Amino acid sequence: MLLDGAPTRLAAGDAVSVRAMAYRRDLTFDDVTHRAVWSTSDPHVIDIDDDGRIVAVGQGAARVDAWIDGQVARSGSIYVF
């Protein structure tokens, strides 16, 4: 699984959508964004909703995780300035 469209930097107040993508056996991907359970490592820095929409809420660094069927896709650090 991977996250598509995860930014590395955002300004406070910015918003961006990411997608959770699952690998298929034929080396293609399925968009599983709406099946994922989303979380953030620091809700004071970024927030993420059930549709994969990230909102930068405060300065700092955080990451987002998408969980499906015991598998996780993690973003790198997202820096908010």
N, C-alpha and C positions, 0 to 999 in steps of 0.2 A: 504494500500500500504506500502511497505517497500523497503529499499535499501539492496541489497545483496552484500557482499564483501567490504563494506566501511571500510577503515583502520582507526586506531586511531593515528598512527605515520608514517611519511615518511621522508626520507632524501631529501633535495633539489635536484631536478633533477630526482627523482624517478617517475614512472608512474604506475598506476594500473587501472583496469577497474572494474566498479560496474554495477549492474543491478537493474533496477526498476521492482519490482514484485507486481502484483495486486492480491488480494485475489479473489477467485471464491466462489460461494455459496456452492460448494461441498468440501470446505476446501483445495483445491489445489491452485496453483498459475499460473498466466500467466506472461510471460516475456514481459513487455511493455517498455523496455529500449528505443527502437527506436521511440516510440510515445511520450516519455516524453520531456518536456521542462526543460532543466537543467540550474541551476544557482549556483553561489558560493557567500558566504558572503564576501569574500575578494579576488579579483583577483590578488592581489600582493603576496598572499600566495599560493593559489591553483587555477588551471584553470581546467575547465571541458568542454569536447566537446559534440557534439550531440549524440555520441555513448556511453556516460558514462565513458569516459577515463579521469581520474584525473591525472594531472601533478603537482608535487610540485615545485613551482617557487621561493619561498622565505621563510625565517624564519617567524614563527608566528603560529597562529591558525585560522582556518576557518572551515566552514561546506559547504556541498553541498545539494541542494534541487532538487527534481524531481517533476514536476507538470504534472498532467494529469486530464483533465475534472474537474478542480476545486479542486482536491485533491492533497495533498503534502506528500511526504516522505522526511524526513530530516535525514542527518547523524548526529552523534554526532560530537564533535569537532575533527578536524584532525590537529595534531600538526606537523609542519614541522621544522626540525632542520638542 
